[in-house]
Amino acid sequence: MPTSLEGTSDLFVACTLKWNRSEHNFMVYSMGNLPTGAYDPNRLVNLGLGHTSPGAGGVNTNFNKDNELSLVAGTTYKRENTDTHYQSGIDAT
């Protein structure tokens, strides 16, 4: 059993758009994981995830001198790992 692994991690990409109107601050985002990292299904720990995972979401923050309130909603779809043929499913935030 190998005791070390050399390689890179996956490539994570993100894009955000932010704006505000008086006390309200908004942000929408999209993100994703590209499986470029070292992955071996026979290892307990890997540098990569072994699957792609696109996601998107949004944030609204109301900020004034008395208080602050933030609402966040997002989802990430985890595609099938082609090495293990396993799919984790969908994460919701």
N, C-alpha and C positions, 0 to 999 in steps of 0.2 A: 504494500500500500504506500503510495507516495506521501511524503510528509511536507512537501512544499508545492506551491503553484505560482507560476510567473505569468503575467499577462496584464491586461487592462480591465477596467470596469466597463459597464455599459455606457452608452451615450444617452444622456437625458437632455431633452430639448423643451423649451418653454417659450410662450409668447403671451404678453399681457397688454391690455389696453385699460388705461386709468383716466378718470375724469371726475369733476366735482361740480356741484351746484349748491352754493351757500354752505350749509352744514352737512350736506350729504356727499359722501365720497363713494365712488363706484369703481369696480374693477371686474373685468372678465378675463379669463385665462384659458389657454389650451396648453397641454403638455403631453409628453410622450417619452417612452423608453425604447431605444433601439438596441437589440441584443448583440452588441459587439464585443462584450467581455468574455473572458475565459469561463467556460461552463462545462462541467463533466457530471453527468447524472449519477455517477458512482461515488461522488465526493459528498461529504456532509456539508462542507462550506465551499461556496463558489464566489468568484469575483463578479459574475454576471447573473442575471435573473433567468435567462434562457427563453424569454418570450417578450413580445412587444406589448405595450400597454398604453394606448391613447386615452386621454382624459380631458375634461373641460369643467368649468365652473364659474361662479361669480361671487362677488362680495359687495355688501352695502354697509357702510359705516356712517352712523349719525354722530357727529362730534361737535359739541358746543361747550361753553365754559362750565356748565354744571355736570354734565355726564357724557358718557360715550357708550354706544351700543353698536355691535357688529353682528351681521347675519352672513353666514357662509353656506353655500350649497355647491356641491361638485360630485362628479362621478368619474371612475376610472374603469375601463374595460380591459381585463387581462386576457389576452389571447392564449391559445394552446401552446404549451411548450413542445416543440417539435422533437426533442430528444426523449421526453418521458410520456408524451401524448396525454398530459394532464392539463386541465384548465381550472384556474382558481375561481373565476367568475367575475362579478362586478362589485367594486367598492363604491359605496355612497357616503358622502360626508355632509 
